[in-house]
Amino acid sequence: MPSIKQANDKVKHFVLDTNVLLHNPNALFVFQENNVVIPYPVIEELDKLKRREDDIGRNARACIRHLDRLREAGKLTEGIAWGQVNLGPEAAPSAAANGQTGTIRIDVHEYARPPVIAEDTPDNRIIAVAWHLLNEGVRAVFVSKDLSARIKSDSLGIRTEDFENQKVDAERLYTGYITAETPGELIDEMYRERMISIERLADVLRVEQEGAEPHVRELVPNQFLVMKDIADEAHSGLGRRLADTDHVQPVTAQRKATFGIIARNVQQTMALDLLLDDEVRLVTLLGSAGTGKTLLALAAGMHKVFNEQRYDKLLVARPIMPMGRDIGYLPGDKDEKLTAWMQPIFDNLTYLLSTRGSHMQQAESHSPEQRISKLMADGRLVLEPLTYIRGRSIPHQFMIVDEAQNLTPHEVKTIISRVGEGTKIVLTGDIGQIDNPYLDSASNGLSYTVEKMKGLGLVGHVTLARSERSELASLAAQRL
């Protein structure tokens, strides 16, 4: 076989593992002017997975369709310049700054492997393609979301990377609020006038760091400002920049409970402010166990659906991504399996419908379980796994997606794109507790949504920092 070393040494050859394409089938088209190499074992694995009815199966089929469209333009074994093919908007192609695109090639050859990966497994055969390219003298990069495969590849001296295209900086993730020391008169002015201009807050938002130029922190739409009086630590204020305006409006404490729930800290106050604002169509709540994100979302949803009747129904969904064995191993029929899987939601609903002083405690429904069953029978409360969401249109509903950190960016995009007219969607999750083996705090769909959607007038976010479940839960979250 002749050498494939090209004259253009700046072009890289990215060898993709199967899990990258299952994570995002559009990953084929994000490497700009560089070349993508797909080992033949990847095609075999996609073929085995294409019949699955979950997102893995759907992504496998989407990737196969992309390759079939490319195949019509020439021989995939020789490489197809994908920039010359009409891929359609769903492919989301990404060319280089100069408009250049690379090629996509399927490598069908069987290469000799180093002794350490001599065992004939799909992973080893895939890594062998990158190993061969490296020995050919080209700039080979092996891309995988599998930690073990990355370690094996890196140990062989191959440049190895995670799929970074949809990663965000988890350490600097947008929190949804800014804290600033403020002259007391500005706090009083905001509450007196019911708003204050961004211009008036320029000095408050200015940050001066030693050895660096002073800069003014940007307060984006629907971001909160926690104002603390410089002279009096007991004097503080909370405001939120209104969407499409240059003003901050004060956020006042609740006068009455929301379905029996009162905010216990400033972040919970922010969360309820966004959840109860019908102009904010997408809310993301991020926080560790016990911070109240799911309970607040459910309380707001029940208030909006059952008290205000602003939405037709409350739809609560969770991805099927268990810590242990999945739903198929649970006892009972499908409904019994789903009841067990949705138990954390039932726990919160039971709490809200028990001793919360709700108007829904009618005589004919003595127990919270009976009330939940009646709401579900009436179709006003719908609990289901995300598996059944795809393909639907969801109008005029208050939709909560719990445990959203276990979703890929591609899956979150699919879910939000299902939202119809008049629907509000809330994503909740803890990026410190991810059960999906191919996701981390920087690459999961919740983090990606928070960072990519910030600053839009229809979107709001709050990171909840303090556990309010119990004193013991708070201590465990801090120390364990």
Long-range contacts (C-beta under 8 A, 24 or more apart in sequence): 1-109, 3-136, 3-137, 4-133, 4-136, 4-138, 5-136, 5-137, 5-138, 6-138, 9-139, 10-139, 11-35, 11-102, 11-139, 12-139, 12-140, 12-141, 13-37, 13-133, 13-138, 13-139, 13-140, 13-141, 14-141, 14-143, 15-39, 15-126, 15-129, 15-130, 15-133, 15-140, 15-141, 15-142, 15-143, 16-42, 16-143, 16-144, 17-42, 17-123, 17-126, 17-142, 17-143, 17-144, 17-145, 17-146, 17-149, 18-42, 18-45, 18-46, 18-122, 18-126, 19-144, 19-145, 19-146, 19-438, 20-143, 20-144, 20-145, 20-163, 21-46, 21-59, 21-60, 21-63, 22-46, 22-49, 22-56, 22-59, 22-60, 22-63, 22-438, 23-59, 23-145, 23-163, 23-408, 23-410, 23-438, 24-59, 24-163, 24-165, 24-166, 24-408, 24-409, 24-410, 25-59, 25-60, 25-62, 25-63, 25-66, 25-410, 26-62, 26-66, 26-90, 26-91, 26-92, 26-93, 26-410, 27-163, 27-165, 28-63, 28-66, 28-67, 28-82, 28-91, 28-104, 29-66, 29-82, 29-87, 29-91, 29-92, 29-93, 29-94, 30-92, 30-93, 30-94, 30-165, 31-94, 31-102, 32-94, 32-95, 32-96, 32-100, 32-101, 32-102, 33-95, 33-96, 33-98, 33-100, 33-101, 33-102, 34-102, 35-79, 35-102, 35-103, 35-104, 35-105, 36-102, 36-103, 36-104, 36-105, 37-105, 37-106, 37-107, 37-129, 37-130, 37-133, 38-67, 38-104, 38-105, 38-106, 38-107, 39-106, 39-107, 39-125, 39-126, 39-128, 39-129, 40-106, 40-107, 40-108, 40-109, 40-125, 41-122, 41-125, 41-126, 42-126, 43-67, 43-106, 44-122, 45-122, 53-387, 54-320, 54-387, 55-390, 55-408, 55-410, 55-411, 55-414, 58-390, 59-410, 62-90, 66-91, 67-104, 67-106, 70-104, 76-104, 76-105, 76-106, 77-105, 77-106, 77-107, 77-108, 78-105, 79-103, 79-104, 79-105, 80-104, 80-105, 94-165, 114-156, 116-152, 116-155, 116-156, 117-152, 117-156, 123-148, 123-149, 123-152, 124-152, 127-152, 127-153, 127-156, 127-158, 130-158, 131-156, 131-158, 134-158, 145-438, 145-443, 146-438, 162-443, 163-443, 166-408, 166-409, 166-410, 166-443, 166-448, 167-442, 167-443, 167-448, 168-442, 168-443, 168-447, 168-448, 168-450, 168-451, 168-452, 169-442, 169-451, 170-431, 170-440, 170-441, 170-442, 170-447, 173-286, 173-431, 173-447, 173-450, 173-451, 173-463, 174-450, 174-451, 174-454, 174-461, 174-463, 175-461, 175-462, 175-463, 176-222, 176-223, 176-224, 176-270, 176-460, 176-461, 176-462, 176-463, 177-223, 177-224, 177-225, 177-226, 177-267, 177-270, 177-462, 177-463, 178-205, 178-217, 178-219, 178-223, 178-224, 178-225, 178-226, 179-226, 179-228, 180-204, 180-205, 180-217, 180-225, 180-226, 180-227, 180-228, 181-228, 181-229, 181-230, 182-227, 182-228, 182-229, 182-230, 182-237, 183-229, 183-230, 183-231, 184-229, 184-230, 184-231, 184-232, 184-235, 186-227, 187-227, 187-229, 187-235, 187-236, 187-237, 190-227, 190-237, 190-239, 190-248, 190-250, 191-237, 191-250, 191-252, 194-249, 194-250, 195-242, 195-247, 195-248, 195-249, 195-250, 196-239, 196-247, 196-248, 197-246, 197-247, 197-248, 198-241, 198-246, 198-247, 198-248, 199-246, 201-225, 201-248, 219-248, 220-454, 220-455, 221-245, 221-455, 221-456, 221-457, 222-274, 222-280, 222-456, 222-457, 222-459, 222-460, 222-461, 223-454, 223-455, 224-251, 224-270, 224-273, 224-462, 226-266, 238-266, 238-269, 238-270, 240-270, 240-273, 243-279, 243-280, 243-456, 243-457, 243-458, 244-457, 257-356, 257-357, 258-299, 258-300, 258-303, 259-299, 259-300, 259-302, 259-303, 259-306, 259-307, 259-352, 259-356, 259-358, 260-299, 260-352, 260-355, 260-356, 260-357, 260-358, 261-295, 261-296, 261-299, 261-352, 261-356, 263-296, 264-292, 264-468, 265-466, 265-468, 267-291, 267-462, 267-463, 267-464, 267-465, 267-466, 268-292, 268-296, 268-464, 268-468, 270-462, 271-296, 271-462, 271-464, 272-296, 272-299, 272-300, 274-460, 274-461, 274-462, 275-300, 275-301, 275-426, 276-300, 276-303, 276-304, 277-460, 278-304, 278-310, 278-424, 279-457, 279-458, 280-424, 280-458, 280-459, 280-460, 281-419, 281-423, 281-424, 281-425, 281-458, 281-459, 282-416, 282-424, 282-425, 282-426, 282-427, 282-449, 282-453, 282-458, 282-459, 282-460, 283-424, 283-425, 283-426, 283-427, 283-459, 283-460, 283-461, 283-462, 284-404, 284-426, 284-427, 284-428, 284-446, 284-449, 284-450, 284-453, 284-459, 284-460, 284-461, 284-462, 285-426, 285-427, 285-428, 285-429, 285-461, 285-462, 285-464, 286-428, 286-429, 286-430, 286-431, 286-446, 286-447, 286-450, 286-461, 286-462, 286-463, 286-464, 287-430, 287-463, 287-464, 287-465, 288-430, 288-432, 288-433, 288-464, 288-467, 288-477, 289-430, 289-433, 289-467, 289-469, 289-473, 289-477, 290-467, 290-468, 290-469, 290-470, 290-473, 290-474, 290-477, 291-464, 291-465, 291-466, 291-467, 291-468, 292-464, 292-468, 292-469, 293-428, 293-429, 293-430, 293-464, 294-344, 294-345, 294-348, 294-400, 294-402, 294-428, 295-348, 295-351, 295-352, 297-400, 297-402, 297-426, 297-428, 298-345, 298-348, 298-349, 298-352, 298-400, 299-352, 300-398, 300-426, 301-398, 301-400, 301-426, 302-352, 304-398, 304-424, 305-380, 305-381, 305-398, 306-360, 306-375, 306-380, 307-359, 310-398, 311-396, 311-397, 311-398, 311-422, 311-423, 311-424, 312-380, 312-395, 312-396, 312-397, 313-379, 313-380, 313-381, 313-382, 313-396, 313-397, 313-398, 314-380, 314-381, 314-382, 314-397, 314-398, 314-400, 315-382, 315-384, 315-394, 315-397, 315-398, 315-399, 315-400, 316-342, 316-345, 316-381, 316-382, 316-383, 316-384, 316-399, 316-400, 316-402, 317-383, 317-384, 317-385, 317-386, 317-389, 317-399, 317-400, 317-401, 317-402, 318-342, 318-344, 318-345, 318-385, 318-386, 318-401, 318-402, 318-403, 319-385, 319-386, 319-401, 319-403, 319-404, 319-406, 319-407, 319-411, 320-385, 320-386, 320-387, 321-403, 321-406, 321-435, 321-436, 322-435, 323-435, 327-385, 338-383, 338-384, 338-385, 341-385, 342-383, 342-384, 342-385, 344-402, 345-383, 345-402, 346-372, 346-383, 349-381, 386-411, 386-415, 389-415, 389-418, 390-414, 390-415, 390-418, 391-418, 392-418, 393-418, 393-420, 394-418, 394-419, 394-420, 394-423, 395-420, 395-421, 395-422, 395-423, 396-420, 396-421, 396-422, 396-423, 397-423, 397-424, 398-423, 398-424, 398-426, 399-423, 399-424, 399-425, 399-426, 400-425, 400-426, 400-428, 401-425, 401-426, 401-427, 401-428, 402-428, 402-429, 403-428, 403-429, 404-428, 404-429, 404-444, 404-445, 404-446, 404-449, 405-429, 405-430, 405-431, 405-433, 405-434, 405-439, 405-444, 405-445, 405-446, 405-447, 406-434, 406-435, 406-436, 406-439, 406-444, 407-436, 407-444, 407-445, 407-446, 408-436, 408-438, 408-439, 408-443, 408-444, 408-445, 409-443, 409-444, 409-445, 409-448, 409-449, 410-445, 411-445, 412-445, 412-446, 412-448, 412-449, 413-445, 416-449
